[in-house]
Amino acid sequence: MKKNIEDSTKDTKEKAKTLILMMAMILSQPYEIQEWTEELIVLLMKNKKISKVVSDKFSKEFVPKFFDKHAGLANINERSLSSEVYSELKHTYNPVSYCI
């Protein structure tokens, strides 16, 4: 999947399908963070604007579901995301409002 995303000869639809598959893979492991989870989340964050469908799925479906299963819970395998990745995901989940 990673090669598919990084391959410049692949069209946008193929890359979008791969990104959606990555989201499904991460969500298929509720309450666990695998050794590959952070790498896939970083790829998702870098490429989420590849299409409107992927961007909407990432911000409106994937991130809320991810935090529903992982926020504040001890993971079964005791792995965690780096603070940078976690804070960027948290910002997507709950953006700061600058309105008064």
Backbone torsions as a table, in degrees:
resi	resn	phi	psi	omega
1	MET	NA	-41.7	-179.5
2	LYS	-61.5	-42.4	178.3
3	LYS	-63.9	-36.8	179.3
4	ASN	-63.0	-39.8	179.4
5	ILE	-70.6	-40.4	-176.4
6	GLU	-80.0	-14.1	-178.9
7	ASP	-75.2	116.2	-176.9
8	SER	-73.5	-13.1	179.5
9	THR	-83.9	-13.7	179.7
10	LYS	-75.1	144.0	178.7
11	ASP	-81.0	167.7	-175.3
12	THR	-61.8	-37.7	-179.5
13	LYS	-63.7	-41.4	178.4
14	GLU	-64.2	-42.9	178.8
15	LYS	-65.2	-39.7	178.9
16	ALA	-62.5	-42.6	178.1
17	LYS	-61.7	-41.1	179.3
18	THR	-64.8	-42.0	179.0
19	LEU	-63.8	-40.5	177.8
20	ILE	-65.1	-38.3	176.3
21	LEU	-63.5	-39.3	177.2
22	MET	-61.2	-43.3	178.3
23	MET	-59.9	-43.1	179.4
24	ALA	-64.0	-39.3	179.1
25	MET	-62.8	-43.6	-179.5
26	ILE	-65.6	-42.5	-179.2
27	LEU	-72.4	-15.7	179.2
28	SER	-75.2	-7.3	179.5
29	GLN	-113.4	66.0	-178.2
30	PRO	-64.4	142.9	177.4
31	TYR	68.3	7.9	179.2
32	GLU	-132.3	144.5	170.5
33	ILE	-117.1	116.4	-179.3
34	GLN	-84.4	171.9	179.9
35	GLU	-66.2	-21.8	-179.3
36	TRP	-96.2	-6.2	-174.7
37	THR	-60.9	-50.2	-177.1
38	GLU	-61.9	-41.0	180.0
39	GLU	-60.9	-42.7	178.7
40	LEU	-67.9	-38.9	179.1
41	ILE	-64.3	-39.9	177.7
42	VAL	-62.6	-43.9	176.7
43	LEU	-60.9	-41.2	178.1
44	LEU	-62.3	-45.1	-178.8
45	MET	-65.1	-36.8	179.8
46	LYS	-70.4	-32.5	-172.1
47	ASN	-112.3	10.4	-174.8
48	LYS	-64.4	-21.5	-178.4
49	LYS	-92.0	15.2	-179.9
50	ILE	-65.0	-31.0	174.9
51	SER	-154.9	158.6	-180.0
52	LYS	-62.9	-38.1	179.8
53	VAL	-60.6	-47.2	-179.8
54	VAL	-65.6	-43.9	-179.8
55	SER	-60.0	-46.0	178.9
56	ASP	-65.1	-45.5	179.6
57	LYS	-61.0	-41.4	-178.9
58	PHE	-63.2	-53.1	-173.2
59	SER	-79.6	-30.5	-174.7
60	LYS	-99.3	-22.0	-177.9
61	GLU	-118.0	-54.5	-173.7
62	PHE	-64.1	-55.4	-174.4
63	VAL	-61.3	-47.0	177.1
64	PRO	-60.6	-40.5	178.6
65	LYS	-66.2	-39.1	178.7
66	PHE	-61.3	-47.6	-178.9
67	PHE	-70.9	-28.2	174.6
68	ASP	-61.8	-34.7	-177.0
69	LYS	-92.7	-22.6	-172.2
70	HIS	-118.8	-17.4	-174.5
71	ALA	-69.2	120.7	174.8
72	GLY	75.2	4.2	-178.5
73	LEU	-104.1	144.4	173.1
74	ALA	-75.9	127.8	179.0
75	ASN	-71.9	147.9	-179.0
76	ILE	-59.0	-42.0	-177.1
77	ASN	-94.9	7.6	174.2
78	GLU	61.5	23.7	172.8
79	ARG	-90.6	158.7	176.1
80	SER	-145.2	161.5	177.1
81	LEU	-79.0	156.0	175.3
82	SER	-66.2	156.3	-176.5
83	SER	-63.8	-32.5	178.8
84	GLU	-65.5	-47.8	-179.3
85	VAL	-66.1	-43.2	-180.0
86	TYR	-61.1	-45.0	-177.7
87	SER	-68.6	-35.0	177.1
88	GLU	-67.8	-40.4	175.6
89	LEU	-64.7	-41.8	179.9
90	LYS	-61.9	-39.0	177.8
91	HIS	-65.1	-37.8	176.7
92	THR	-66.5	-38.4	-179.3
93	TYR	-69.9	-42.0	-176.2
94	ASN	-139.5	79.3	-177.3
95	PRO	-64.5	145.6	179.8
96	VAL	-75.2	131.8	177.4
97	SER	-94.1	130.2	179.1
98	TYR	-99.7	7.3	177.9
99	CYS	-79.5	145.9	178.9
100	ILE	-104.4	NA	NA
